[in-house]
Amino acid sequence: MKFRSLPLVLACAAIPAAPALAQVANCPEGYPDGAITMRVGYEAGGGTDTVARSFASLLEEMSGWTVVVENVPGAGGGVMATGLLNEDPDGMIIGAGTSTTLAITPYELPDIQYRWDDFAYLGTGMVLNYALVALEDKPYDTLEEFIDFAREQGRATVSVGSISYEIAVREIAEHFDVNLIPIPSGGSSAALRDALGNHVDATVQGTAHVPQLEAGAMVQLATLTQDRASYAPDAMTLLESGMSFSLDGHIIFFVPSETPADIQACLAGALQTVTDSDAYTQIMSDLQTHAGNLGPEGTATFLAGASEFYEEALAQ
């Protein structure tokens, strides 16, 4: 299976009350010896920032630690990740990025020198959802009908807000042997506007289109992630349509690879405690997704596969 991800723009969510304070198990004596800094690789107010701040707030409540959130945007999280490599590997600074930060940016931008295995992974904080969507009044409501339309017309255009979305469109076109033309835009919001303005035949989106689905203005032709979306249960996944491809992504928490193993275990356990909580589950539900914590080993396995795919795809 192929993997990819893009940061998702979400509305800020209120943080529900956390459960009773929980002790963080398996932490070395004296750790942490001050405030932990969580560096977010994206602007304040976006999806990754919303999740990271929600996580940090619950971690404070459940552990008694102090967690300070800093935004270090740029290069899809690449600026933050590059800086993290130059910090002491003492577990006092945690990176919060996405699959793009770790599996795409190193191969898309030549000035980025790190690779996914320069870091140790604590786990994931949110599953990112992706979809192929179109205006409701288009003459297609499913992926099969969209492919038939493209074949009859000789082509179809799809607005995309990132290189990963563009690659997804290429994969669909290759599988169905049809001419789909990805139209780059200035991000997912611009790609959605192109579709709403009837300038393209479809668009690839995260969840920014969900209000349009609820209003009946758009239809979800296909779900690009492994599992169907709760807000579009009738939209089949690409896997269900016979492809060996899914556009999968996560918000990821990580530290330099030289961070001591006992501190890594402590932080991974804290992450699991937070993501298992009812309060965090409710935040994810409000954001139309779920936590889906892959854990340290699962996150590393996911990124190894994603990095291999994107390195090859971006070299073409």
C-alpha positions as CSV (number, residue, x, y, z in Angstrom):
1,M,0.0,0.0,0.0
2,K,1.2,3.5,-0.7
3,F,1.1,6.3,1.8
4,R,1.0,10.1,1.7
5,S,-0.3,13.0,3.7
6,L,-0.8,16.7,3.8
7,P,-1.5,19.0,6.7
8,L,-5.2,19.5,7.2
9,V,-6.8,22.9,7.9
10,L,-9.4,22.6,10.6
11,A,-11.4,25.0,12.7
12,C,-10.3,25.5,16.2
13,A,-12.1,23.3,18.7
14,A,-12.9,24.0,22.3
15,I,-11.1,21.6,24.7
16,P,-13.5,19.5,26.8
17,A,-12.8,18.9,30.4
18,A,-10.1,16.2,30.9
19,P,-10.7,13.2,33.1
20,A,-9.2,12.9,36.5
21,L,-5.4,13.5,36.6
22,A,-3.4,10.5,35.7
23,Q,0.1,9.6,36.7
24,V,2.5,9.2,33.7
25,A,4.1,5.8,34.1
26,N,7.6,4.7,33.4
27,C,9.2,8.2,33.5
28,P,12.8,8.6,34.7
29,E,13.3,10.3,38.1
30,G,13.6,14.0,37.8
31,Y,12.0,14.2,34.3
32,P,11.0,16.7,33.2
33,D,13.1,19.2,35.1
34,G,11.2,22.2,33.7
35,A,8.7,23.2,31.1
36,I,8.4,21.0,28.0
37,T,8.3,22.9,24.7
38,M,6.1,21.6,21.9
39,R,7.2,23.0,18.6
40,V,4.5,23.0,15.9
41,G,5.7,23.1,12.3
42,Y,2.7,25.2,11.1
43,E,1.0,28.5,11.7
44,A,-1.2,29.1,14.7
45,G,-4.9,28.4,14.1
46,G,-4.5,25.6,11.6
47,G,-5.3,22.0,12.0
48,T,-1.9,20.7,13.3
49,D,-1.8,23.6,15.7
50,T,-5.3,23.0,17.0
51,V,-4.5,19.3,17.7
52,A,-1.1,20.1,19.2
53,R,-2.6,22.7,21.6
54,S,-5.4,20.4,22.6
55,F,-2.9,17.6,23.2
56,A,-0.6,19.9,25.2
57,S,-3.5,21.2,27.4
58,L,-4.7,17.7,28.2
59,L,-1.1,16.5,28.9
60,E,-0.7,19.3,31.4
61,E,-3.9,18.4,33.2
62,M,-3.2,14.7,33.3
63,S,0.5,14.8,34.2
64,G,1.0,18.0,36.1
65,W,3.7,19.0,33.7
66,T,4.0,22.5,32.1
67,V,3.9,22.3,28.3
68,V,4.5,25.4,26.2
69,V,3.5,25.5,22.6
70,E,5.6,27.4,20.0
71,N,4.8,27.8,16.3
72,V,7.7,27.4,13.9
73,P,6.1,27.4,10.5
74,G,7.7,27.0,7.1
75,A,8.4,24.4,4.5
76,G,5.6,22.1,5.5
77,G,7.1,21.7,9.0
78,G,10.6,21.4,7.6
79,V,11.9,24.5,9.4
80,M,10.7,23.2,12.7
81,A,12.1,19.7,12.1
82,T,15.5,21.0,11.0
83,G,15.8,23.1,14.1
84,L,14.8,20.2,16.3
85,L,17.9,18.3,15.1
86,N,20.1,21.0,16.5
87,E,18.6,20.8,20.0
88,D,19.8,18.8,23.0
89,P,18.2,15.3,22.8
90,D,16.9,15.5,26.3
91,G,13.1,15.2,25.7
92,M,12.5,18.8,26.7
93,I,11.5,19.8,23.2
94,I,8.9,17.8,21.2
95,G,8.2,18.3,17.5
96,A,4.6,18.3,16.3
97,G,4.4,17.9,12.5
98,T,2.6,15.8,9.9
99,S,3.4,13.0,7.4
100,T,4.3,15.8,5.0
101,T,6.9,17.1,7.3
102,L,8.7,13.8,7.5
103,A,7.9,11.9,4.3
104,I,7.4,14.5,1.6
105,T,9.2,17.7,2.5
106,P,12.7,16.0,2.5
107,Y,12.2,14.9,-1.1
108,E,10.3,17.9,-2.4
109,L,12.6,20.6,-1.1
110,P,16.3,20.3,-2.0
111,D,17.4,22.5,0.9
112,I,16.0,20.2,3.5
113,Q,18.7,17.8,4.7
114,Y,17.0,15.6,7.3
115,R,15.3,12.3,6.6
116,W,12.6,10.5,8.6
117,D,15.0,8.2,10.4
118,D,16.8,11.2,12.0
119,F,14.1,11.2,14.6
120,A,12.5,9.0,17.2
121,Y,8.7,8.8,17.2
122,L,6.3,9.0,20.1
123,G,3.2,8.2,18.2
124,T,0.4,10.0,16.2
125,G,-2.3,12.3,17.4
126,M,-4.8,12.4,14.6
127,V,-5.7,10.6,11.4
128,L,-6.0,13.0,8.4
129,N,-8.9,12.4,6.0
130,Y,-8.9,13.0,2.3
131,A,-11.5,12.9,-0.5
132,L,-12.3,13.5,-4.1
133,V,-15.3,15.8,-4.2
134,A,-17.3,17.7,-6.8
135,L,-20.3,20.1,-7.1
136,E,-23.6,18.4,-6.5
137,D,-25.0,19.4,-9.9
138,K,-22.2,17.7,-11.9
139,P,-23.3,14.7,-14.0
140,Y,-21.5,12.2,-11.6
141,D,-22.0,11.2,-8.0
142,T,-19.4,8.4,-7.7
143,L,-15.8,7.8,-8.7
144,E,-17.0,5.3,-11.4
145,E,-19.3,8.0,-12.9
146,F,-16.5,10.6,-12.7
147,I,-14.1,8.3,-14.6
148,D,-16.7,7.6,-17.2
149,F,-17.2,11.4,-17.6
150,A,-13.5,11.9,-18.0
151,R,-13.3,9.1,-20.6
152,E,-16.2,10.5,-22.6
153,Q,-14.9,14.1,-22.5
154,G,-11.3,13.1,-23.2
155,R,-10.2,14.6,-19.9
156,A,-11.3,16.0,-16.5
157,T,-9.6,18.6,-14.3
158,V,-9.0,18.3,-10.6
159,S,-7.9,21.2,-8.4
160,V,-5.2,20.3,-5.9
161,G,-3.6,22.1,-3.0
162,S,-0.4,20.1,-2.6
163,I,2.0,17.9,-4.3
164,S,0.6,14.8,-2.4
165,Y,-2.8,15.6,-3.8
166,E,-1.4,15.9,-7.3
167,I,0.3,12.6,-6.9
168,A,-3.0,11.0,-5.8
169,V,-4.7,12.3,-8.9
170,R,-1.9,10.9,-11.1
171,E,-2.3,7.5,-9.4
172,I,-6.1,7.4,-10.0
173,A,-5.6,8.4,-13.6
174,E,-3.0,5.7,-14.2
175,H,-5.0,3.0,-12.5
176,F,-8.2,3.8,-14.6
177,D,-6.2,4.7,-17.8
178,V,-8.0,8.1,-18.1
179,N,-6.8,11.6,-18.6
180,L,-7.1,13.5,-15.3
181,I,-5.3,16.8,-15.1
182,P,-4.3,18.1,-11.7
183,I,-4.6,21.9,-11.5
184,P,-2.3,23.2,-8.7
185,S,-3.7,26.0,-6.6
186,G,-2.5,28.1,-3.7
187,G,-3.5,25.5,-1.1
188,S,-6.6,23.5,-0.2
189,S,-8.8,26.5,0.4
190,A,-8.0,27.9,-3.1
191,A,-8.6,24.4,-4.6
192,L,-12.0,24.3,-2.9
193,R,-12.9,27.7,-4.3
194,D,-11.9,26.6,-7.8
195,A,-14.4,23.7,-7.5
196,L,-17.1,25.8,-6.0
197,G,-16.7,28.3,-8.7
198,N,-17.1,25.6,-11.3
199,H,-13.6,26.2,-12.7
200,V,-12.6,22.5,-12.4
201,D,-14.5,19.2,-12.6
202,A,-13.5,18.0,-9.1
203,T,-11.1,18.7,-6.2
204,V,-9.1,16.8,-3.6
205,Q,-9.8,18.0,-0.1
206,G,-9.2,17.2,3.5
207,T,-12.3,18.0,5.5
208,A,-12.8,21.7,4.5
209,H,-15.6,20.5,2.1
210,V,-17.6,18.8,4.9
211,P,-19.9,21.9,5.4
212,Q,-20.6,21.8,1.6
213,L,-21.6,18.2,1.9
214,E,-23.9,19.0,4.8
215,A,-25.4,21.8,2.8
216,G,-26.0,19.6,-0.2
217,A,-23.7,21.7,-2.4
218,M,-21.1,19.0,-3.0
219,V,-20.8,15.2,-3.2
220,Q,-17.9,13.0,-2.1
221,L,-17.0,10.9,-5.1
222,A,-14.4,8.8,-3.3
223,T,-12.7,8.6,0.0
224,L,-8.9,8.5,-0.5
225,T,-8.0,7.2,3.0
226,Q,-8.1,3.5,4.0
227,D,-11.4,3.7,5.7
228,R,-14.7,5.4,4.8
229,A,-15.4,8.7,6.4
230,S,-18.1,9.0,9.0
231,Y,-19.5,12.1,7.3
232,A,-19.7,10.4,3.9
233,P,-20.4,6.7,4.6
234,D,-21.6,5.9,1.1
235,A,-18.4,7.1,-0.6
236,M,-16.2,4.1,-1.4
237,T,-12.5,4.2,-0.7
238,L,-10.0,3.8,-3.6
239,L,-9.1,0.4,-2.1
240,E,-12.7,-0.7,-2.4
241,S,-12.6,0.5,-6.0
242,G,-9.8,-1.9,-6.8
243,M,-6.7,0.4,-6.4
244,S,-3.7,-0.6,-4.3
245,F,-3.4,3.1,-3.2
246,S,-4.6,5.2,-0.3
247,L,-3.8,8.8,0.7
248,D,-3.0,8.3,4.4
249,G,-1.7,10.9,6.8
250,H,-1.2,11.6,10.5
251,I,-0.2,14.4,12.9
252,I,3.0,13.1,14.4
253,F,4.9,13.8,17.6
254,F,8.7,13.2,17.5
255,V,12.1,13.9,19.1
256,P,15.7,13.7,18.0
257,S,16.8,10.0,17.6
258,E,19.5,10.4,20.2
259,T,16.9,11.0,23.0
260,P,17.4,8.5,25.8
261,A,15.2,5.4,25.5
262,D,13.6,5.9,28.9
263,I,12.5,9.4,28.1
264,Q,11.1,8.2,24.8
265,A,9.1,5.6,26.6
266,C,7.9,8.1,29.1
267,L,6.7,10.5,26.4
268,A,5.2,7.7,24.3
269,G,3.2,6.5,27.4
270,A,2.0,10.1,28.1
271,L,0.9,10.4,24.4
272,Q,-1.0,7.2,24.7
273,T,-2.7,8.2,27.9
274,V,-3.9,11.5,26.3
275,T,-5.1,10.0,23.1
276,D,-7.0,7.2,24.9
277,S,-8.9,9.8,27.0
278,D,-12.5,10.6,26.6
279,A,-11.7,14.3,26.3
280,Y,-9.3,13.8,23.4
281,T,-11.7,11.4,21.7
282,Q,-14.4,14.1,21.8
283,I,-12.0,16.7,20.3
284,M,-11.2,14.3,17.4
285,S,-14.9,13.6,16.9
286,D,-15.6,17.4,16.7
287,L,-12.9,17.5,14.0
288,Q,-14.6,14.8,11.9
289,T,-11.8,12.3,12.6
290,H,-10.2,10.1,15.3
291,A,-6.9,9.7,17.1
292,G,-5.6,6.5,15.6
293,N,-2.3,6.5,17.6
294,L,0.1,4.2,15.7
295,G,2.6,4.2,18.6
296,P,6.3,4.5,18.2
297,E,6.9,1.4,16.1
298,G,3.8,1.8,14.0
299,T,4.6,5.5,13.2
300,A,8.2,4.6,12.1
301,T,6.9,1.8,9.9
302,F,4.3,4.1,8.4
303,L,6.9,6.8,7.7
304,A,9.4,4.3,6.2
305,G,6.8,3.2,3.6
306,A,5.6,6.7,2.9
307,S,9.1,8.1,2.5
308,E,10.0,5.3,0.1
309,F,7.0,6.0,-2.0
310,Y,7.4,9.8,-2.1
311,E,11.1,9.6,-2.8
312,E,10.3,7.6,-5.9
313,A,7.2,9.6,-6.9
314,L,9.0,13.0,-6.6
315,A,12.0,11.8,-8.5
316,Q,9.8,11.3,-11.6
